[in-house]
Amino acid sequence: MIYFLLIGLAAGWLAGKILGRRSFGLIGDLVIGVLGALLGGVLFKLLGLAVAAAATLLGSLIAATVGAILLLLVLDKIKR
């Protein structure tokens, strides 16, 4: 569980940096990262990449970050 939360926190922070945003704070980054990890896990499973993503720390971080980026992009569209 702690591993999942740490990956989520890092993914939320990375997604914000990749998209050129400032941090949402510890809790905000954690929520975005954890939701992004869930979204990324589903997406990678649909693409048949779930085993590769879950096999390593880097793979998990990549899947979570991709999910967090997609989540932030969707939230931007909804805001507009």
URBELPE-V370469 format. One record per helix or strand of 2 or more residues. SS is the DSSP state (h for helix, s for strand). FROM is the first residue (numbers start at 0). LEN is the number of residues. If there is no record, write none. Layout:
SS,FROM,LEN / SS,FROM,LEN
This chain:
h,1,17 / h,24,22 / h,49,6 / h,56,23
